């Protein structure tokens, strides 16, 4: 079996990156959609200092959804980005 030259091995990777970038390019300036406002903007646990504790241990916080793992992920992401 013949090996591809060094530059030939990167052609498929470059093609994947270009196709992926072309697919996502139209939405780079997109705004929040569907229920993102409820998850990120209106959810006060995302900005509360004790929000992570209340997501898991305060039964009164199970308002319209109770998905502690998802909300924990959102809580962490909000602080990172």
C-alpha angles and dihedrals in degrees: 000000000000118000120230116244116260094262092046092062092060097050094084091048093049090048091053092050092049094047092047092049090049091052094051098038096089093057101045091105095040123133131223115301138203110337099354091109090059093047100044114013107033098034104098093193088072091067101029115107090228093037096118092052092048092048090061106029111026110085091194089067094067090096113141097348138015107200103137096177093051092044090048089053090050090047092053093044092050089057094045099047 
